[in-house]
């Protein structure tokens, strides 16, 4: 697919959400922007961002649709007490599910 068509597709059907690490850090900081389908519910967007920012078989920052924003060579996976920001709405990763903050 050519670049112009791909950009149009992304603008029409995808949105970027921010993943913010706070669980084990002194100060919360954005570690990634993750592309998710606009049609998903906010909770589904949080789940996708969580999945894409966890290392399973390879480093999470190499996953498709992930723009890493951390300054170091590596970064831990997203965990309980981290956040996902969707537009102006922030969600906290709980032990089970997501809580709107």
PyMOL commands that set and color helices and strands:
alter all, ss='L'
color gray80, all
select helices_A, chain A and resi 3-13+42-52+60-62
alter helices_A, ss='H'
color red, helices_A
select strands_A, chain A and resi 14-21+29-37+66-68+83-86+89-93+98-100
alter strands_A, ss='S'
color yellow, strands_A
deselect
rebuild
show_as cartoon
